[in-house]
Amino acid sequence: MSTPSVSIAQRLKPKPAPLALWRWRLLGFALSSAIVALAIGPGGRAGVLRLARTAAWVPHAPRLSLLTAQSWALQLHVATIVAAFLVGTVLMLRVKGTRLHKALGWTWVALMTTTAVAALFIRAAGMPRWSLLHVFVAVTAVSLSLGLAAIRRGDVARHARWMTGLYFGGLIGAGVLAFMPGRLMWRMVFG
């Protein structure tokens, strides 16, 4: 009796997440949304609410001159984040386990590592050396290490959870915080 032939892509395809995992993801999204809503909340006269109420805001291209006036570390950090976001989005949308997935995956790991290392050298004037956003450096290091270890062991589901969590938490979550009113990214795009 022979075993049926199964392609690598079929073997590496992660199983659908159980309902309980989706509940945790939904809870995480709800908590993140609540934190953002509180930060820009009704008492804050600046920010998204004011932007939505005024007709004076006109969409424009990002003001890159604000970025070029920053330190090399911040410029490298933003450049690698943008690239990691684009590569990560392709990884999320494409078939897993293919050669393209593996090549783009290693590219994403390199970009995220560079992003985290560059973040260690970012310091805003008048701010302490380390801020709450620097927690994402540790999150990135741990998530990448555990995600790579999982795939080397052949644990595709755990690999997918670590890498997906880093994409949504480390890129999307930190990105939301970077676009808070008054921050550099906010001023570049909306200011």
C-alpha positions in Angstrom: 0.0 0.0 0.0 1.6 3.3 -1.1 1.0 6.6 0.6 -0.6 9.4 -1.5 1.7 12.1 -2.9 1.3 15.4 -1.0 3.0 18.5 -2.1 5.3 20.6 0.2 2.8 23.5 0.0 0.0 21.2 1.2 2.0 19.8 4.1 3.2 23.3 5.2 -0.2 24.9 4.9 -1.3 25.9 8.4 -4.5 24.6 9.8 -7.3 27.0 10.4 -7.0 28.6 13.9 -9.5 27.3 16.4 -12.3 29.6 17.4 -10.7 30.3 20.8 -7.6 31.8 19.0 -9.8 34.1 16.9 -11.5 35.3 20.1 -8.1 36.3 21.5 -7.2 38.1 18.3 -10.5 39.9 18.4 -10.0 40.8 22.0 -6.5 42.1 21.2 -7.8 44.2 18.3 -10.6 45.6 20.6 -8.1 46.5 23.3 -5.7 48.2 20.8 -8.6 50.1 19.4 -9.7 51.2 22.9 -6.2 52.4 23.7 -6.0 54.4 20.5 -9.5 55.9 21.1 -8.6 56.9 24.7 -5.4 58.5 23.4 -7.2 60.7 20.9 -10.4 60.7 22.9 -13.1 63.3 23.2 -11.1 65.4 25.8 -8.2 65.8 23.3 -9.0 68.7 21.1 -6.2 67.7 18.7 -5.9 64.7 16.5 -8.2 62.6 14.4 -11.4 64.0 15.9 -10.4 67.6 15.0 -9.2 66.4 11.6 -12.6 64.8 10.9 -14.5 67.9 12.0 -12.5 70.4 9.9 -12.8 70.8 6.2 -9.5 72.7 6.1 -7.4 69.5 5.9 -6.4 68.8 2.3 -4.8 65.4 1.4 -1.2 65.8 0.3 1.9 63.8 -0.5 3.9 62.9 2.6 6.3 65.6 3.7 9.5 63.7 3.3 11.6 66.8 4.3 10.5 66.1 7.9 12.0 62.6 7.7 15.2 63.7 6.0 15.8 66.2 8.8 15.9 63.3 11.3 18.8 61.1 12.4 20.2 58.3 10.3 18.7 55.7 12.7 15.2 57.1 12.3 15.5 57.2 8.5 16.8 53.6 8.4 14.0 52.6 10.8 11.3 54.1 8.7 12.7 52.8 5.4 13.0 49.2 6.7 9.5 49.4 8.3 7.9 50.4 5.0 9.7 47.6 3.2 8.8 45.1 5.9 5.2 46.1 5.8 5.1 45.6 2.0 6.9 42.3 2.1 4.9 41.1 5.0 1.6 42.0 3.3 2.7 39.9 0.3 3.6 37.1 2.6 0.2 37.2 4.3 -1.7 37.1 1.0 0.3 34.5 -0.9 0.5 30.7 -0.7 2.7 29.5 2.2 5.6 27.0 1.8 6.7 28.0 -1.7 10.2 29.1 -2.7 8.9 32.6 -3.0 7.5 32.5 0.5 10.8 31.3 1.9 12.8 33.9 0.1 10.4 36.7 1.0 10.3 35.3 4.6 14.1 35.6 5.0 13.9 39.1 3.5 11.2 40.0 6.0 13.3 38.6 8.9 16.3 40.7 7.8 14.1 43.8 7.5 12.5 43.3 10.9 15.9 42.7 12.5 17.3 45.9 10.9 14.2 47.8 12.0 14.7 46.6 15.6 18.4 47.4 15.7 17.9 50.8 14.2 15.2 51.5 16.9 17.9 51.1 19.6 19.6 54.2 18.3 16.6 56.4 18.1 16.4 59.1 20.7 14.0 62.0 20.7 15.3 65.3 22.1 14.0 65.9 25.6 12.9 62.3 26.0 14.4 59.5 28.1 16.8 57.1 26.4 14.2 54.3 26.3 10.5 54.8 25.7 7.5 52.4 25.8 7.8 51.9 22.1 11.2 50.3 22.7 9.3 47.3 24.1 8.7 46.4 20.4 12.4 45.8 20.0 12.2 42.9 22.5 8.9 41.7 21.1 10.5 41.6 17.6 13.6 39.7 18.8 11.6 37.1 20.8 8.9 36.7 18.0 11.5 36.2 15.2 13.6 33.8 17.3 10.6 31.7 18.3 9.1 31.8 14.9 12.3 30.6 13.2 12.9 27.9 15.8 9.3 26.6 15.3 9.7 26.3 11.5 13.1 24.6 11.9 11.4 22.0 14.1 8.6 21.6 11.5 6.0 23.2 13.6 4.3 25.2 10.9 1.3 26.2 13.0 3.4 27.7 15.7 5.6 29.4 13.2 2.6 31.0 11.5 1.3 32.2 14.9 4.5 33.9 15.9 5.1 35.5 12.5 1.5 36.6 12.1 1.5 38.0 15.6 4.6 40.0 14.9 3.2 41.3 11.6 0.0 42.5 13.2 1.4 43.5 16.7 4.8 44.7 15.7 4.1 46.4 12.4 0.4 47.3 12.5 0.1 47.9 16.2 3.3 49.9 16.5 2.4 51.7 13.3 -0.9 52.9 14.8 1.1 54.3 17.8 3.6 56.0 15.4 0.7 57.8 13.7 -0.7 59.3 16.9 -1.4 63.0 16.6 1.7 65.1 17.1 4.2 62.4 16.3 6.6 62.6 13.3 4.6 60.2 11.1 1.4 62.1 11.8 3.0 65.4 10.8 4.5 63.9 7.7 1.1 62.5 6.4 -1.6 64.7 8.0 0.2 67.8 9.1 
